[in-house]
Amino acid sequence: MNASEIRGGGGRHSLNFIIRGFLGLALLGSVFLYAEPSSVHAAGTPCSITPVMNETDLNTCIAEAPTDNSEFSITLGASFNLTTTKSIAAGNNITLASTNPNTPATLTRDPSLTGRFFLIDIAAGNTAALTIDSVILDGGNQPAAADNQLIYTVKTGTGDITVNLTGNTILRNNNSTSNGGTILMDFDTHQLNISDNVQIINNTTTANGTLSVLGIFNMSGGKISGNTAVNSGGVTISNSAFNMTGGEISNNIVTGAAGGVSVIGTGPVTISGNAAVKNNRSYGHSGGIALSATGTLILAGGTISGNVSSIGSGGGVFMNSGASFIMTSGSVSSNNAQSGGGVRVSSGGTFIMQGGTISDNTVVTAGGAVLVDGLFSMSGGELSGNTADTGAGVHINAGGTFNMADGKITANTAENNGGGIYAAYENLANLTVGANVVFFGNSAITYARMNPADQALYDAQIFTTNFSLPLPFNGYNNYDISYTSDLPTNICQHNQSLWADDVNCVAAPSTGLFGNQIGGAAISALSFALGTVAITVLIIFKIRIHFRSRK
């Protein structure tokens, strides 16, 4: 995008048309991918043993299930331990439910069971489905072991497999040493659907991902919360689509990267509705969502908030080289990191922001809202209330580019330079700002007046006139756009007067009674004059009292 396109010419409209077309196709694709099953609560033919009261009864019912894809229901009337893995066969369409969904029956790992709870392995051309409706699967906090997921769809089972978790189902307390420690959907024809009040909580793995999905994952409700892993505390999405329209991925902790979601491969991941990725923590990069080299994230609603990258970058979203992030609405807010509080765009990454807000994010160093090493293109939305040492709104590193055609950058605070936008003096050419952009209420430790030598660059790159500081300041005022040239006299402390001299920071002449703002010398002179007047008045007053007393 060049300066003429930012100014509002045809190129800008062409870019928007292309972006909207891509977004429309992506969202349309997600609609076709997302098909929450209509039969989730269907009872189907009941097992001959109803209700099921023990593991022997459960084994009998599973063996009784037809293999013609017709619905078959198993109702649990009691809680009991599982001692063996339960295999779902090709053509099974089983719903496992509780007699009372408000007080679900619990299937607990027996100490003798070190393998999986439910295993589905079918050949290509076959189908199988397992629906768990208001049942608790409890790993029993048994010692961690390999290949002990609560639900596992086998990689070599290349048939169409669907797993539905609905109602008041809970998967909890499972300790694993494998990827996808609680649920592993291990092939691209496998689909996982989570809805209602489902909870996947308090699970651990010493590998990656509480859930690992290589197929399609649809989440419209429930929560994945309080889990721990090395990487990807909530969900790992591998070369698959994740459509999140509701529910939350929250309070997960990793010792590595991606506290909430890790996207490996193309995706896309689409977040919309009231979905939330929040309050996750990593001790590497990305407290919330990490995108791999080809990963794609579409934020069309919902929130990415309160996530923390303790010693890394990308509190909300971390984008590796080659990753793409398109934001049309929703919010990225109140995240915290060492740098890139809201979003970190690595070299080769592309972030396109058309709407929504990135707000109230905090970093120790650079890029309160967005840290850019790749390309950041903004045509709408707002960056507000973010805090950083430099670049509280946007920090542009040497290889980064920021093209802002429209939108707002407001109320951001830099403890050092670049309240709204920071680019090193030699990198100011990497920033273009359109005529409709609004800066307001941004601040930094100093404000500046532009060196006339930079006027040509400014005229070619900066077209708006809406700035936090009034005229005669322009955008290179350090409050809105960083300006720290190699002439130190261009920097003027903000707690002194407005500066009239661009080179020497000489105080502006006063106007009116006291002037707009008064320099130290003027204040001293005024103080002396007022003091003299006060003493004179006091002497006259005392003389008048003396003469009155003599009368």
TIZA-353779 format. One record per residue (C-alpha): residue number from 1; x, y, z. Coordinates in nm, 4 decimals, padded with zeros to 6 digits. Example, Ala and Ser with C-alpha at 12.3 -4.5 7.8 and 13.67 -1.06 7.14 Angstrom:
<pts>
PT	resi	east	north	up
PT	1	01.2300	-00.4500	00.7800
PT	2	01.3670	-00.1060	00.7140
</pts>
This chain:
<pts>
PT	resi	east	north	up
PT	1	00.0000	00.0000	00.0000
PT	2	00.1513	00.3320	-00.1053
PT	3	00.0894	00.6859	00.0092
PT	4	-00.1692	00.7602	-00.2593
PT	5	-00.3733	00.4557	-00.1561
PT	6	-00.3640	00.5592	00.2070
PT	7	-00.4788	00.9040	00.1010
PT	8	-00.8033	00.7408	-00.0079
PT	9	-00.7587	00.6558	-00.3766
PT	10	-00.8750	00.3539	-00.5726
PT	11	-00.5955	00.1329	-00.4429
PT	12	-00.7349	00.1483	-00.0931
PT	13	-01.0786	00.0417	-00.2132
PT	14	-00.9233	-00.2418	-00.4133
PT	15	-00.7384	-00.3656	-00.1064
PT	16	-01.0565	-00.3508	00.1018
PT	17	-01.2456	-00.5390	-00.1690
PT	18	-00.9822	-00.8146	-00.1762
PT	19	-00.9713	-00.8387	00.2035
PT	20	-01.3492	-00.8504	00.2364
PT	21	-01.3693	-01.1128	-00.0345
PT	22	-01.1127	-01.3294	00.1435
PT	23	-01.2904	-01.2800	00.4751
PT	24	-01.6252	-01.3651	00.3231
PT	25	-01.4906	-01.6878	00.1775
PT	26	-01.3287	-01.7791	00.5077
PT	27	-01.6466	-01.7154	00.7057
PT	28	-01.8566	-01.8965	00.4456
PT	29	-01.6196	-02.1894	00.4710
PT	30	-01.6559	-02.1919	00.8467
PT	31	-02.0346	-02.2076	00.8088
PT	32	-02.0046	-02.5234	00.5994
PT	33	-01.7500	-02.6683	00.8379
PT	34	-01.9595	-02.5950	01.1414
PT	35	-02.2634	-02.8197	01.1654
PT	36	-02.3603	-02.8825	01.5233
PT	37	-02.5349	-03.2187	01.5234
PT	38	-02.9131	-03.2148	01.5315
PT	39	-02.9200	-03.5505	01.7091
PT	40	-02.7106	-03.4575	02.0131
PT	41	-02.9965	-03.5151	02.2556
PT	42	-03.1699	-03.7879	02.0539
PT	43	-03.2279	-04.1031	02.2567
PT	44	-03.2451	-04.3524	01.9709
PT	45	-03.2938	-04.7222	02.0462
PT	46	-03.2194	-04.7826	02.4152
PT	47	-02.9871	-05.0485	02.5446
PT	48	-03.1623	-05.3573	02.6847
PT	49	-03.0080	-05.2713	03.0225
PT	50	-03.1510	-04.9418	03.1432
PT	51	-03.0235	-04.7834	03.3555
PT	52	-02.6633	-04.9038	03.3480
PT	53	-02.5335	-04.9538	03.7031
PT	54	-02.1808	-05.0939	03.6588
PT	55	-01.8990	-05.1518	03.4131
PT	56	-02.0241	-05.4967	03.3130
PT	57	-02.3583	-05.3451	03.2093
PT	58	-02.1748	-05.0765	03.0110
PT	59	-01.9689	-05.3365	02.8254
PT	60	-02.2852	-05.5263	02.7380
PT	61	-02.4569	-05.2148	02.6029
PT	62	-02.1612	-05.1102	02.3872
PT	63	-02.1468	-05.4604	02.2399
PT	64	-02.5208	-05.4396	02.1725
PT	65	-02.4985	-05.1131	01.9725
PT	66	-02.5939	-05.1560	01.6042
PT	67	-02.3347	-05.0978	01.3324
PT	68	-02.5680	-04.9423	01.0718
PT	69	-02.5228	-04.5824	01.2009
PT	70	-02.8649	-04.5871	01.3657
PT	71	-02.8925	-04.4042	01.6977
PT	72	-02.8437	-04.6035	02.0124
PT	73	-02.8639	-04.4756	02.3703
PT	74	-02.6985	-04.5891	02.6918
PT	75	-02.8271	-04.4353	03.0147
PT	76	-02.6147	-04.4407	03.3291
PT	77	-02.7974	-04.4747	03.6584
PT	78	-02.4901	-04.4931	03.8827
PT	79	-02.1251	-04.3886	03.9076
PT	80	-01.8495	-04.6492	03.8866
PT	81	-01.4850	-04.7091	03.7947
PT	82	-01.3552	-04.8063	03.4522
PT	83	-01.0925	-05.0786	03.4403
PT	84	-01.0694	-05.1259	03.0613
PT	85	-01.0761	-04.9125	02.7465
PT	86	-01.4135	-04.8944	02.5680
PT	87	-01.3881	-04.9292	02.1882
PT	88	-01.6464	-04.7740	01.9551
PT	89	-01.6875	-04.9716	01.6320
PT	90	-01.7547	-04.8642	01.2743
PT	91	-02.1245	-04.7909	01.2242
PT	92	-02.1850	-04.7180	01.5944
PT	93	-02.3817	-04.4019	01.6762
PT	94	-02.3917	-04.4086	02.0544
PT	95	-02.5249	-04.1510	02.2987
PT	96	-02.4056	-04.1953	02.6564
PT	97	-02.6228	-04.0035	02.9042
PT	98	-02.7200	-03.9896	03.2716
PT	99	-03.0572	-04.0627	03.4269
PT	100	-03.0541	-03.7132	03.5760
PT	101	-02.8528	-03.4656	03.3639
PT	102	-02.8377	-03.2197	03.6533
PT	103	-02.6458	-03.4711	03.8667
PT	104	-02.4369	-03.6550	03.6065
PT	105	-02.3069	-04.0057	03.6668
PT	106	-01.9278	-04.0279	03.6976
PT	107	-01.6983	-04.2746	03.5242
PT	108	-01.3671	-04.2703	03.7140
PT	109	-01.0293	-04.4121	03.6144
PT	110	-00.9512	-04.7222	03.8182
PT	111	-00.5848	-04.7431	03.9256
PT	112	-00.5562	-05.0555	03.7084
PT	113	-00.6493	-04.8611	03.3917
PT	114	-00.3480	-04.6806	03.2462
PT	115	-00.4863	-04.6515	02.8916
PT	116	-00.7699	-04.4585	02.7297
PT	117	-01.1334	-04.4390	02.8361
PT	118	-01.2942	-04.4336	02.4879
PT	119	-01.1162	-04.5315	02.1654
PT	120	-01.2549	-04.4995	01.8120
PT	121	-01.0644	-04.6675	01.5265
PT	122	-01.2426	-04.7179	01.1948
PT	123	-01.1244	-04.7624	00.8383
PT	124	-01.1833	-04.5242	00.5482
PT	125	-01.5350	-04.5289	00.4072
PT	126	-01.6925	-04.5974	00.7469
PT	127	-01.8440	-04.3655	01.0050
PT	128	-01.8847	-04.3656	01.3803
PT	129	-02.0231	-04.1201	01.6350
PT	130	-02.0030	-04.0889	02.0126
PT	131	-02.2142	-03.8356	02.2012
PT	132	-02.1540	-03.7833	02.5722
PT	133	-02.4462	-03.5950	02.7249
PT	134	-02.4193	-03.4958	03.0925
PT	135	-02.1682	-03.7578	03.2044
PT	136	-01.8477	-03.6969	03.4035
PT	137	-01.5248	-03.8619	03.2864
PT	138	-01.2799	-03.8404	03.5760
PT	139	-00.9131	-03.9347	03.5416
PT	140	-00.8991	-03.9787	03.9170
PT	141	-00.5750	-03.7789	03.9416
PT	142	-00.3875	-04.1030	03.8826
PT	143	-00.0123	-04.0771	03.8061
PT	144	00.0665	-03.9396	03.4594
PT	145	00.1049	-04.1989	03.1852
PT	146	00.1426	-04.2081	02.8074
PT	147	-00.1492	-04.2741	02.5711
PT	148	-00.4133	-04.2383	02.8400
PT	149	-00.6524	-03.9813	02.6923
PT	150	-01.0142	-03.9832	02.8045
PT	151	-01.1183	-03.9774	02.4368
PT	152	-00.8957	-04.0869	02.1462
PT	153	-00.9745	-04.1154	01.7768
PT	154	-00.6987	-04.3194	01.6133
PT	155	-00.4776	-04.1650	01.3442
PT	156	-00.4913	-04.4759	01.1261
PT	157	-00.8699	-04.4747	01.1552
PT	158	-00.9281	-04.2613	00.8467
PT	159	-01.3065	-04.2939	00.8445
PT	160	-01.5445	-04.0131	00.9436
PT	161	-01.5591	-03.9873	01.3224
PT	162	-01.7708	-03.7401	01.5207
PT	163	-01.7484	-03.6799	01.8957
PT	164	-02.0132	-03.4599	02.0581
PT	165	-01.9797	-03.3305	02.4142
PT	166	-02.2949	-03.1639	02.5374
PT	167	-02.5185	-03.0941	02.8369
PT	168	-02.3390	-03.0946	03.1718
PT	169	-02.0539	-03.3185	03.0640
PT	170	-01.7234	-03.2786	03.2488
PT	171	-01.3782	-03.4168	03.1608
PT	172	-01.1439	-03.3667	03.4544
PT	173	-00.8435	-03.4738	03.6607
PT	174	-00.6572	-03.6608	03.3888
PT	175	-00.2758	-03.6594	03.4070
PT	176	-00.0879	-03.7521	03.0906
PT	177	00.2540	-03.7455	02.9269
PT	178	00.1111	-03.7361	02.5728
PT	179	00.0056	-03.4651	02.3285
PT	180	-00.3645	-03.4036	02.3542
PT	181	-00.3541	-03.5332	02.7083
PT	182	-00.7323	-03.5322	02.7585
PT	183	-00.8753	-03.5487	02.4042
PT	184	-00.6800	-03.6419	02.0904
PT	185	-00.8632	-03.6247	01.7538
PT	186	-00.5854	-03.7582	01.5354
PT	187	-00.6972	-03.7332	01.1713
PT	188	-00.8422	-03.4658	00.9428
PT	189	-01.1750	-03.6475	00.8932
PT	190	-01.2445	-03.6434	01.2677
PT	191	-01.4753	-03.3805	01.4176
PT	192	-01.5204	-03.2588	01.7756
PT	193	-01.8254	-03.0523	01.8818
PT	194	-01.8497	-02.8927	02.2286
PT	195	-02.1629	-02.7079	02.3434
PT	196	-02.3860	-02.6174	02.6375
PT	197	-02.2222	-02.6343	02.9835
PT	198	-01.9422	-02.8760	02.9042
PT	199	-01.6303	-02.8376	03.1179
PT	200	-01.2809	-02.9671	03.0461
PT	201	-01.1007	-02.8766	03.3654
PT	202	-00.8034	-02.9506	03.5893
PT	203	-00.6171	-03.1779	03.3501
PT	204	-00.2385	-03.1892	03.3031
PT	205	00.0038	-03.3088	03.0397
PT	206	00.3803	-03.2932	03.0284
PT	207	00.3491	-03.2623	02.6491
PT	208	00.1440	-03.0241	02.4322
PT	209	-00.2273	-02.9523	02.4364
PT	210	-00.5011	-03.0514	02.6767
PT	211	-00.6996	-03.1015	02.3567
PT	212	-00.5293	-03.1737	02.0265
PT	213	-00.7436	-03.1676	01.7133
PT	214	-00.6270	-03.2560	01.3631
PT	215	-00.9783	-03.2475	01.2182
PT	216	-01.2597	-02.9969	01.2704
PT	217	-01.3369	-02.8438	01.6094
PT	218	-01.6602	-02.6520	01.6742
PT	219	-01.7156	-02.4871	02.0126
PT	220	-02.0420	-02.3030	02.0824
PT	221	-02.0413	-02.3191	02.4621
PT	222	-01.8763	-02.4638	02.7702
PT	223	-01.5245	-02.4019	02.8934
PT	224	-01.1737	-02.5422	02.8716
PT	225	-01.0221	-02.4134	03.1909
PT	226	-00.7602	-02.4623	03.4597
PT	227	-00.5451	-02.7072	03.2632
PT	228	-00.1635	-02.7202	03.2427
PT	229	00.0771	-02.8293	02.9691
PT	230	00.4217	-02.7576	02.8300
PT	231	00.2762	-02.5752	02.5281
PT	232	-00.0862	-02.5006	02.4421
PT	233	-00.2638	-02.5218	02.7743
PT	234	-00.6088	-02.5261	02.6146
PT	235	-00.6207	-02.6450	02.2540
PT	236	-00.3746	-02.7386	01.9793
PT	237	-00.5214	-02.7017	01.6299
PT	238	-00.3126	-02.8858	01.3691
PT	239	-00.3876	-02.8246	01.0001
PT	240	-00.7548	-02.8046	01.0845
PT	241	-01.0409	-02.5603	01.1329
PT	242	-01.1502	-02.4302	01.4723
PT	243	-01.4813	-02.2403	01.4833
PT	244	-01.5441	-02.0836	01.8236
PT	245	-01.8799	-01.9064	01.8496
PT	246	-01.9241	-01.9292	02.2264
PT	247	-01.7789	-02.0624	02.5485
PT	248	-01.4382	-01.9851	02.6933
PT	249	-01.0794	-02.1067	02.6978
PT	250	-00.9535	-01.9696	03.0263
PT	251	-00.7075	-01.9905	03.3136
PT	252	-00.4819	-02.2448	03.1471
PT	253	-00.1069	-02.2379	03.2213
PT	254	00.1929	-02.3496	03.0169
PT	255	00.5637	-02.3509	03.0897
PT	256	00.6337	-02.2846	02.7217
PT	257	00.4203	-02.0983	02.4652
PT	258	00.0469	-02.0536	02.3928
PT	259	-00.1408	-02.0454	02.7196
PT	260	-00.4786	-02.0757	02.5457
PT	261	-00.4627	-02.1906	02.1820
PT	262	-00.1818	-02.3006	01.9490
PT	263	-00.2506	-02.3001	01.5747
PT	264	-00.0152	-02.5279	01.3811
PT	265	-00.0642	-02.5284	01.0059
PT	266	-00.3214	-02.3418	00.8054
PT	267	-00.6347	-02.3406	01.0214
PT	268	-00.8251	-02.1140	01.0013
PT	269	-00.9310	-02.0344	01.3553
PT	270	-01.2460	-01.8191	01.3592
PT	271	-01.3625	-01.6545	01.6822
PT	272	-01.7008	-01.4801	01.6924
PT	273	-02.0154	-01.4313	01.8987
PT	274	-01.9511	-01.4247	02.2727
PT	275	-01.6509	-01.6571	02.2636
PT	276	-01.3631	-01.5706	02.4986
PT	277	-00.9967	-01.6671	02.5202
PT	278	-00.9084	-01.5164	02.8547
PT	279	-00.6838	-01.5206	03.1611
PT	280	-00.4414	-01.7794	03.0251
PT	281	-00.0710	-01.7632	03.1139
PT	282	00.2479	-01.8660	02.9405
PT	283	00.6088	-01.8461	03.0485
PT	284	00.7168	-01.8157	02.6856
PT	285	00.5488	-01.6327	02.3962
PT	286	00.1719	-01.5879	02.3654
PT	287	-00.0441	-01.5861	02.6714
PT	288	-00.3582	-01.6244	02.4570
PT	289	-00.3190	-01.7520	02.0990
PT	290	-00.0055	-01.8500	01.9048
PT	291	-00.0124	-01.8738	01.5240
PT	292	00.2474	-02.0855	01.3464
PT	293	00.4155	-01.9976	01.0164
PT	294	00.1025	-02.0627	00.8087
PT	295	-00.1630	-02.0191	01.0776
PT	296	-00.4650	-01.7955	01.0194
PT	297	-00.6822	-01.6270	01.2831
PT	298	-01.0074	-01.4430	01.2101
PT	299	-01.1513	-01.2383	01.4962
PT	300	-01.5095	-01.1473	01.4020
PT	301	-01.6378	-01.0965	01.7563
PT	302	-01.5693	-01.2234	02.1053
PT	303	-01.2712	-01.1345	02.3218
PT	304	-00.9059	-01.2190	02.3742
PT	305	-00.8460	-01.0712	02.7180
PT	306	-00.6508	-01.0878	03.0403
PT	307	-00.3850	-01.3238	02.9054
PT	308	-00.0246	-01.3015	03.0266
PT	309	00.3056	-01.3819	02.8589
PT	310	00.5282	-01.3610	03.1640
PT	311	00.8699	-01.3451	02.9995
PT	312	00.7778	-01.3435	02.6308
PT	313	00.5943	-01.1458	02.3640
PT	314	00.2356	-01.1383	02.2441
PT	315	00.0143	-01.1249	02.5513
PT	316	-00.3014	-01.1677	02.3423
PT	317	-00.1819	-01.3023	02.0056
PT	318	00.1656	-01.4054	01.8894
PT	319	00.2151	-01.4376	01.5125
PT	320	00.5089	-01.6316	01.3770
PT	321	00.6584	-01.5535	01.0359
PT	322	00.4045	-01.6211	00.7617
PT	323	00.1000	-01.6143	00.9913
PT	324	-00.2125	-01.4083	00.9137
PT	325	-00.4555	-01.2334	01.1476
PT	326	-00.7712	-01.0591	01.0233
PT	327	-00.9710	-00.8613	01.2809
PT	328	-01.3134	-00.7231	01.1849
PT	329	-01.4684	-00.6813	01.5301
PT	330	-01.4342	-00.8027	01.8873
PT	331	-01.1646	-00.6995	02.1311
PT	332	-00.8079	-00.7756	02.2366
PT	333	-00.7866	-00.6235	02.5821
PT	334	-00.6104	-00.6170	02.9181
PT	335	-00.3351	-00.8560	02.8139
PT	336	00.0161	-00.8329	02.9551
PT	337	00.3601	-00.9235	02.8175
PT	338	00.7188	-00.8143	02.8035
PT	339	00.6453	-00.6741	02.4549
PT	340	00.3533	-00.6780	02.2123
PT	341	00.0828	-00.6663	02.4768
PT	342	-00.2114	-00.7120	02.2417
PT	343	-00.0549	-00.8539	01.9258
PT	344	00.3015	-00.9397	01.8208
PT	345	00.3462	-00.9467	01.4410
PT	346	00.6720	-01.1266	01.3636
PT	347	00.8718	-01.0690	01.0469
PT	348	00.6768	-01.2126	00.7544
PT	349	00.3465	-01.2002	00.9413
PT	350	00.0445	-00.9964	00.8255
PT	351	-00.2101	-00.8343	01.0572
PT	352	-00.5139	-00.6706	00.8930
PT	353	-00.7389	-00.4729	01.1288
PT	354	-01.0724	-00.3510	00.9920
PT	355	-01.2643	-00.3027	01.3165
PT	356	-01.2833	-00.3842	01.6847
PT	357	-01.0663	-00.2555	01.9680
PT	358	-00.7221	-00.3317	02.1082
PT	359	-00.7269	-00.1699	02.4486
PT	360	-00.5781	-00.1544	02.7977
PT	361	-00.2866	-00.3850	02.7229
PT	362	00.0399	-00.3380	02.9141
PT	363	00.4013	-00.4258	02.8385
PT	364	00.7355	-00.3732	03.0053
PT	365	00.9169	-00.2635	02.6893
PT	366	00.7685	-00.2049	02.3418
PT	367	00.4297	-00.2176	02.1718
PT	368	00.1470	-00.1857	02.4222
PT	369	-00.1204	-00.2704	02.1634
PT	370	00.0834	-00.4025	01.8684
PT	371	00.4525	-00.4778	01.8136
PT	372	00.5313	-00.4914	01.4412
PT	373	00.8182	-00.6716	01.2719
PT	374	00.6034	-00.7696	00.9731
PT	375	00.3079	-00.5857	00.8142
PT	376	00.0255	-00.4177	01.0064
PT	377	-00.2513	-00.2684	00.7911
PT	378	-00.5307	-00.0836	00.9737
PT	379	-00.8443	00.0536	00.8052
PT	380	-01.0771	00.0729	01.1055
PT	381	-01.1146	00.0093	01.4768
PT	382	-00.9349	00.1674	01.7702
PT	383	-00.6170	00.1267	01.9731
PT	384	-00.6797	00.2829	02.3136
PT	385	-00.5613	00.2924	02.6716
PT	386	-00.2482	00.0836	02.6152
PT	387	00.0767	00.1343	02.8077
PT	388	00.4425	00.0710	02.7173
PT	389	00.7896	00.2131	02.7555
PT	390	00.7961	00.2942	02.3820
PT	391	00.5137	00.2715	02.1307
PT	392	00.2166	00.2404	02.3631
PT	393	-00.0180	00.2068	02.0651
PT	394	00.2111	00.0609	01.7982
PT	395	00.5846	-00.0046	01.8019
PT	396	00.7408	-00.0503	01.4573
PT	397	01.0717	-00.2351	01.4557
PT	398	01.3305	-00.1868	01.1806
PT	399	01.1805	-00.4482	00.9454
PT	400	00.8182	-00.3650	01.0210
PT	401	00.5630	-00.1607	00.8244
PT	402	00.2462	00.0086	00.9525
PT	403	-00.0086	00.1452	00.7038
PT	404	-00.3035	00.3146	00.8750
PT	405	-00.5784	00.4260	00.6370
PT	406	-00.8478	00.4874	00.8992
PT	407	-00.9327	00.4320	01.2650
PT	408	-00.8359	00.5851	01.5987
PT	409	-00.5340	00.5789	01.8288
PT	410	-00.6369	00.7299	02.1605
PT	411	-00.5347	00.7648	02.5255
PT	412	-00.2207	00.5529	02.5023
PT	413	00.0687	00.6264	02.7379
PT	414	00.4395	00.5777	02.6703
PT	415	00.6707	00.6021	02.9675
PT	416	00.9405	00.7014	02.7205
PT	417	00.8709	00.7799	02.3514
PT	418	00.5861	00.7292	02.1054
PT	419	00.2580	00.7496	02.2939
PT	420	00.0531	00.6575	01.9861
PT	421	00.3133	00.5150	01.7452
PT	422	00.6846	00.4542	01.7799
PT	423	00.9280	00.4126	01.4945
PT	424	01.2973	00.4796	01.5277
PT	425	01.3910	00.8034	01.3548
PT	426	01.5565	00.6178	01.0660
PT	427	01.2418	00.4006	01.0219
PT	428	00.9787	00.6769	00.9993
PT	429	00.9440	00.5999	00.6274
PT	430	00.7867	00.2644	00.7290
PT	431	00.4797	00.4494	00.8610
PT	432	00.1922	00.5894	00.6534
PT	433	-00.1118	00.7579	00.8124
PT	434	-00.4287	00.8435	00.6181
PT	435	-00.6329	01.1625	00.6228
PT	436	-00.9209	01.0228	00.8308
PT	437	-00.7093	00.8862	01.1150
PT	438	-00.7720	01.0356	01.4599
PT	439	-00.5132	01.0720	01.7358
PT	440	-00.6398	01.1917	02.0720
PT	441	-00.5185	01.1934	02.4302
PT	442	-00.1903	01.0087	02.3721
PT	443	00.1111	01.1012	02.5824
PT	444	00.4809	01.0315	02.6297
PT	445	00.7561	01.1488	02.8616
PT	446	00.8469	01.4278	02.6176
PT	447	00.6904	01.6086	02.3297
PT	448	00.8783	01.7347	02.0263
PT	449	00.8737	01.9825	01.7420
PT	450	00.9715	01.8590	01.3984
PT	451	01.3026	01.9524	01.2417
PT	452	01.2219	02.1362	00.9155
PT	453	01.4634	01.8987	00.7417
PT	454	01.2007	01.6213	00.7810
PT	455	00.9146	01.8183	00.6236
PT	456	00.9328	01.6349	00.2892
PT	457	00.9124	01.2930	00.4565
PT	458	00.6217	01.4095	00.6690
PT	459	00.4290	01.5459	00.3711
PT	460	00.4739	01.2173	00.1839
PT	461	00.3650	00.9893	00.4714
PT	462	00.1304	01.1701	00.7127
PT	463	-00.2019	01.3099	00.5880
PT	464	-00.4238	01.3500	00.8925
PT	465	-00.4402	01.6714	01.0962
PT	466	-00.6177	01.5227	01.3985
PT	467	-00.3572	01.5139	01.6758
PT	468	-00.3373	01.5100	02.0546
PT	469	-00.1441	01.8388	02.0626
PT	470	-00.2813	02.1570	01.9011
PT	471	-00.1191	02.3519	01.6235
PT	472	00.1565	02.4492	01.5621
PT	473	00.2431	02.0859	01.6469
PT	474	00.2033	01.8239	01.3758
PT	475	00.2066	01.4424	01.3966
PT	476	00.5786	01.4176	01.4716
PT	477	00.5135	01.5433	01.8245
PT	478	00.6235	01.2247	02.0104
PT	479	00.2864	01.2081	02.1854
PT	480	00.1219	01.0674	01.8711
PT	481	00.4145	00.9690	01.6474
PT	482	00.7606	00.9245	01.7933
PT	483	01.0126	01.1862	01.7003
PT	484	01.3590	01.1356	01.8411
PT	485	01.5964	01.2553	01.5721
PT	486	01.9688	01.2809	01.6235
PT	487	01.9225	01.6463	01.7237
PT	488	01.8619	01.6247	02.0988
PT	489	01.7401	01.9828	02.1069
PT	490	01.4323	01.8698	01.9146
PT	491	01.3070	01.7074	02.2346
PT	492	01.1378	01.9454	02.4767
PT	493	01.0309	01.8400	02.8250
PT	494	00.6542	01.8453	02.8515
PT	495	00.6558	02.0005	03.1990
PT	496	00.8097	02.3184	03.0607
PT	497	00.6591	02.5762	02.8298
PT	498	00.5319	02.5387	02.4772
PT	499	00.8285	02.5756	02.2481
PT	500	00.8541	02.8398	01.9812
PT	501	01.1989	02.7612	01.8434
PT	502	01.2192	02.4251	01.6581
PT	503	01.5938	02.4065	01.7027
PT	504	01.6661	02.5469	02.0486
PT	505	01.3338	02.4806	02.2320
PT	506	01.3022	02.8496	02.3233
PT	507	00.9916	02.9288	02.5235
PT	508	00.7015	03.0846	02.3359
PT	509	00.6342	03.4514	02.4131
PT	510	00.3558	03.5085	02.6607
PT	511	00.0245	03.6587	02.5581
PT	512	-00.2547	03.8097	02.7630
PT	513	-00.2028	03.8694	03.1320
PT	514	00.0168	03.5666	03.2063
PT	515	00.0656	03.4153	02.8624
PT	516	-00.0470	03.0695	02.7465
PT	517	00.2313	02.9019	02.9412
PT	518	00.5136	03.0809	03.1209
PT	519	00.8786	02.9782	03.1309
PT	520	01.0873	02.9690	03.4491
PT	521	01.2447	03.3137	03.3962
PT	522	00.9077	03.4775	03.3439
PT	523	00.7708	03.3112	03.6555
PT	524	01.0666	03.4407	03.8587
PT	525	01.0185	03.7965	03.7324
PT	526	00.6470	03.7843	03.7993
PT	527	00.7016	03.6463	04.1484
PT	528	00.9475	03.9323	04.2282
PT	529	00.7033	04.1953	04.1028
PT	530	00.4113	04.0515	04.2992
PT	531	00.6258	04.0285	04.6105
PT	532	00.7273	04.3941	04.5796
PT	533	00.3662	04.5030	04.5401
PT	534	00.2627	04.2997	04.8442
PT	535	00.5322	04.4574	05.0654
PT	536	00.4393	04.8089	04.9495
PT	537	00.0701	04.7496	05.0268
PT	538	00.1585	04.6175	05.3719
PT	539	00.3721	04.9244	05.4542
PT	540	00.0957	05.1640	05.3434
PT	541	-00.1573	04.9699	05.5485
PT	542	00.0566	04.9924	05.8641
PT	543	00.1137	05.3693	05.8164
PT	544	-00.2625	05.4286	05.7900
PT	545	-00.3239	05.2340	06.1123
PT	546	-00.0505	05.4353	06.2904
PT	547	-00.2044	05.7739	06.1990
PT	548	-00.5556	05.6621	06.2960
PT	549	-00.4342	05.5534	06.6383
PT	550	-00.2756	05.8954	06.7033
PT	551	-00.6055	06.0659	06.6280
</pts>
